Amino acid sequence: MTTQEIQILIDGCLKNDRQSQRALYEQYAPAMLGVCMRYCNSREKAEDVMIEGFVDVFKNLSSFRNECSLQSWIHSIMVHKAISDYRSQKKHLLNESLDDDTVQIQAPSSSGEDILTKMEAKQILETVAQMPEDWRVIFNLRLVEEYSFKEIAEQLGRNENTVRVYFQRARNWLIERTKIKNQNNLTTTDY
């Protein structure tokens, strides 16, 4: 879509024109569902979060200032909605805290890094989707959204050191899973 077409959509949405709202939704929903699926345990949950996110998009569209693309602005809303949903689910759980003295974060091995760089994006996404939820959320916020550990800790209401440990565990888990998948692929193609 051109900038002018997007502006026409925005103007229509601001006038509560249902066709404009539907067109905006249909334009961005597929990409935003992908964003939400990175943070949710199921497609149904991701769809719920995405719909709630679009409610926020339409409610706050008047505050969009063209400082970034509309897609980036909507993406940001979806990430915040997914984080909010994650926090509300975790509210009843104890917030784990790890002492700085007891945590040793290991540097990833070069062989692990090599494996990740050789994988296709689709393989990585499929494997990340299988991660434990806490790890997956932190992993996505760090690598995909490029949040700092401090920002992630603030967003999730967690200790910064806990976030770092979970990220490292997620990374190591991904490397190990990738090694296993690669070994299985080699054994099945050797016959």
MODELLER restraints for C-alpha pairs under 7 A, 6 or more apart:
rsr = mdl.restraints
at = mdl.atoms
rsr.add(forms.Gaussian(group=physical.xy_distance, feature=features.Distance(at['CA:9:A'], at['CA:20:A']), mean=5.33, stdev=0.5))
rsr.add(forms.Gaussian(group=physical.xy_distance, feature=features.Distance(at['CA:9:A'], at['CA:24:A']), mean=6.50, stdev=0.5))
rsr.add(forms.Gaussian(group=physical.xy_distance, feature=features.Distance(at['CA:12:A'], at['CA:20:A']), mean=5.27, stdev=0.5))
rsr.add(forms.Gaussian(group=physical.xy_distance, feature=features.Distance(at['CA:13:A'], at['CA:20:A']), mean=5.41, stdev=0.5))
rsr.add(forms.Gaussian(group=physical.xy_distance, feature=features.Distance(at['CA:13:A'], at['CA:21:A']), mean=5.23, stdev=0.5))
rsr.add(forms.Gaussian(group=physical.xy_distance, feature=features.Distance(at['CA:14:A'], at['CA:61:A']), mean=6.99, stdev=0.5))
rsr.add(forms.Gaussian(group=physical.xy_distance, feature=features.Distance(at['CA:14:A'], at['CA:62:A']), mean=6.77, stdev=0.5))
rsr.add(forms.Gaussian(group=physical.xy_distance, feature=features.Distance(at['CA:32:A'], at['CA:50:A']), mean=6.68, stdev=0.5))
rsr.add(forms.Gaussian(group=physical.xy_distance, feature=features.Distance(at['CA:32:A'], at['CA:75:A']), mean=6.44, stdev=0.5))
rsr.add(forms.Gaussian(group=physical.xy_distance, feature=features.Distance(at['CA:32:A'], at['CA:78:A']), mean=6.85, stdev=0.5))
rsr.add(forms.Gaussian(group=physical.xy_distance, feature=features.Distance(at['CA:33:A'], at['CA:46:A']), mean=6.44, stdev=0.5))
rsr.add(forms.Gaussian(group=physical.xy_distance, feature=features.Distance(at['CA:33:A'], at['CA:47:A']), mean=6.41, stdev=0.5))
rsr.add(forms.Gaussian(group=physical.xy_distance, feature=features.Distance(at['CA:33:A'], at['CA:50:A']), mean=6.13, stdev=0.5))
rsr.add(forms.Gaussian(group=physical.xy_distance, feature=features.Distance(at['CA:36:A'], at['CA:46:A']), mean=4.97, stdev=0.5))
rsr.add(forms.Gaussian(group=physical.xy_distance, feature=features.Distance(at['CA:36:A'], at['CA:49:A']), mean=6.70, stdev=0.5))
rsr.add(forms.Gaussian(group=physical.xy_distance, feature=features.Distance(at['CA:36:A'], at['CA:50:A']), mean=6.26, stdev=0.5))
rsr.add(forms.Gaussian(group=physical.xy_distance, feature=features.Distance(at['CA:36:A'], at['CA:78:A']), mean=6.61, stdev=0.5))
rsr.add(forms.Gaussian(group=physical.xy_distance, feature=features.Distance(at['CA:36:A'], at['CA:82:A']), mean=6.31, stdev=0.5))
rsr.add(forms.Gaussian(group=physical.xy_distance, feature=features.Distance(at['CA:37:A'], at['CA:43:A']), mean=6.33, stdev=0.5))
rsr.add(forms.Gaussian(group=physical.xy_distance, feature=features.Distance(at['CA:37:A'], at['CA:46:A']), mean=5.05, stdev=0.5))
rsr.add(forms.Gaussian(group=physical.xy_distance, feature=features.Distance(at['CA:38:A'], at['CA:129:A']), mean=6.67, stdev=0.5))
rsr.add(forms.Gaussian(group=physical.xy_distance, feature=features.Distance(at['CA:39:A'], at['CA:82:A']), mean=6.26, stdev=0.5))
rsr.add(forms.Gaussian(group=physical.xy_distance, feature=features.Distance(at['CA:39:A'], at['CA:136:A']), mean=6.90, stdev=0.5))
rsr.add(forms.Gaussian(group=physical.xy_distance, feature=features.Distance(at['CA:39:A'], at['CA:137:A']), mean=5.42, stdev=0.5))
rsr.add(forms.Gaussian(group=physical.xy_distance, feature=features.Distance(at['CA:40:A'], at['CA:46:A']), mean=5.40, stdev=0.5))
rsr.add(forms.Gaussian(group=physical.xy_distance, feature=features.Distance(at['CA:49:A'], at['CA:81:A']), mean=6.56, stdev=0.5))
rsr.add(forms.Gaussian(group=physical.xy_distance, feature=features.Distance(at['CA:49:A'], at['CA:82:A']), mean=6.19, stdev=0.5))
rsr.add(forms.Gaussian(group=physical.xy_distance, feature=features.Distance(at['CA:50:A'], at['CA:78:A']), mean=6.42, stdev=0.5))
rsr.add(forms.Gaussian(group=physical.xy_distance, feature=features.Distance(at['CA:53:A'], at['CA:77:A']), mean=6.25, stdev=0.5))
rsr.add(forms.Gaussian(group=physical.xy_distance, feature=features.Distance(at['CA:53:A'], at['CA:78:A']), mean=5.29, stdev=0.5))
rsr.add(forms.Gaussian(group=physical.xy_distance, feature=features.Distance(at['CA:53:A'], at['CA:81:A']), mean=5.86, stdev=0.5))
rsr.add(forms.Gaussian(group=physical.xy_distance, feature=features.Distance(at['CA:57:A'], at['CA:74:A']), mean=6.57, stdev=0.5))
rsr.add(forms.Gaussian(group=physical.xy_distance, feature=features.Distance(at['CA:87:A'], at['CA:156:A']), mean=6.14, stdev=0.5))
rsr.add(forms.Gaussian(group=physical.xy_distance, feature=features.Distance(at['CA:95:A'], at['CA:158:A']), mean=6.48, stdev=0.5))
rsr.add(forms.Gaussian(group=physical.xy_distance, feature=features.Distance(at['CA:97:A'], at['CA:159:A']), mean=6.06, stdev=0.5))
rsr.add(forms.Gaussian(group=physical.xy_distance, feature=features.Distance(at['CA:97:A'], at['CA:162:A']), mean=5.97, stdev=0.5))
rsr.add(forms.Gaussian(group=physical.xy_distance, feature=features.Distance(at['CA:98:A'], at['CA:161:A']), mean=6.66, stdev=0.5))
rsr.add(forms.Gaussian(group=physical.xy_distance, feature=features.Distance(at['CA:98:A'], at['CA:162:A']), mean=5.87, stdev=0.5))
rsr.add(forms.Gaussian(group=physical.xy_distance, feature=features.Distance(at['CA:100:A'], at['CA:161:A']), mean=6.86, stdev=0.5))
rsr.add(forms.Gaussian(group=physical.xy_distance, feature=features.Distance(at['CA:105:A'], at['CA:165:A']), mean=6.68, stdev=0.5))
rsr.add(forms.Gaussian(group=physical.xy_distance, feature=features.Distance(at['CA:105:A'], at['CA:168:A']), mean=6.76, stdev=0.5))
rsr.add(forms.Gaussian(group=physical.xy_distance, feature=features.Distance(at['CA:112:A'], at['CA:175:A']), mean=5.31, stdev=0.5))
rsr.add(forms.Gaussian(group=physical.xy_distance, feature=features.Distance(at['CA:115:A'], at['CA:178:A']), mean=6.95, stdev=0.5))
rsr.add(forms.Gaussian(group=physical.xy_distance, feature=features.Distance(at['CA:116:A'], at['CA:175:A']), mean=6.83, stdev=0.5))
rsr.add(forms.Gaussian(group=physical.xy_distance, feature=features.Distance(at['CA:127:A'], at['CA:174:A']), mean=6.97, stdev=0.5))
rsr.add(forms.Gaussian(group=physical.xy_distance, feature=features.Distance(at['CA:128:A'], at['CA:136:A']), mean=6.42, stdev=0.5))
rsr.add(forms.Gaussian(group=physical.xy_distance, feature=features.Distance(at['CA:128:A'], at['CA:174:A']), mean=6.92, stdev=0.5))
rsr.add(forms.Gaussian(group=physical.xy_distance, feature=features.Distance(at['CA:135:A'], at['CA:166:A']), mean=5.47, stdev=0.5))
rsr.add(forms.Gaussian(group=physical.xy_distance, feature=features.Distance(at['CA:135:A'], at['CA:167:A']), mean=6.15, stdev=0.5))
rsr.add(forms.Gaussian(group=physical.xy_distance, feature=features.Distance(at['CA:135:A'], at['CA:170:A']), mean=5.23, stdev=0.5))
rsr.add(forms.Gaussian(group=physical.xy_distance, feature=features.Distance(at['CA:136:A'], at['CA:170:A']), mean=6.93, stdev=0.5))
rsr.add(forms.Gaussian(group=physical.xy_distance, feature=features.Distance(at['CA:138:A'], at['CA:163:A']), mean=6.84, stdev=0.5))
rsr.add(forms.Gaussian(group=physical.xy_distance, feature=features.Distance(at['CA:138:A'], at['CA:167:A']), mean=6.00, stdev=0.5))
rsr.add(forms.Gaussian(group=physical.xy_distance, feature=features.Distance(at['CA:139:A'], at['CA:167:A']), mean=5.51, stdev=0.5))
rsr.add(forms.Gaussian(group=physical.xy_distance, feature=features.Distance(at['CA:139:A'], at['CA:170:A']), mean=6.52, stdev=0.5))
rsr.add(forms.Gaussian(group=physical.xy_distance, feature=features.Distance(at['CA:141:A'], at['CA:147:A']), mean=5.68, stdev=0.5))
rsr.add(forms.Gaussian(group=physical.xy_distance, feature=features.Distance(at['CA:141:A'], at['CA:152:A']), mean=6.85, stdev=0.5))
rsr.add(forms.Gaussian(group=physical.xy_distance, feature=features.Distance(at['CA:142:A'], at['CA:148:A']), mean=6.45, stdev=0.5))
rsr.add(forms.Gaussian(group=physical.xy_distance, feature=features.Distance(at['CA:149:A'], at['CA:160:A']), mean=6.12, stdev=0.5))
rsr.add(forms.Gaussian(group=physical.xy_distance, feature=features.Distance(at['CA:149:A'], at['CA:163:A']), mean=6.50, stdev=0.5))
rsr.add(forms.Gaussian(group=physical.xy_distance, feature=features.Distance(at['CA:149:A'], at['CA:164:A']), mean=6.49, stdev=0.5))
rsr.add(forms.Gaussian(group=physical.xy_distance, feature=features.Distance(at['CA:150:A'], at['CA:160:A']), mean=5.70, stdev=0.5))
rsr.add(forms.Gaussian(group=physical.xy_distance, feature=features.Distance(at['CA:153:A'], at['CA:159:A']), mean=5.72, stdev=0.5))
rsr.add(forms.Gaussian(group=physical.xy_distance, feature=features.Distance(at['CA:153:A'], at['CA:160:A']), mean=4.95, stdev=0.5))
rsr.add(forms.Gaussian(group=physical.xy_distance, feature=features.Distance(at['CA:153:A'], at['CA:163:A']), mean=6.18, stdev=0.5))
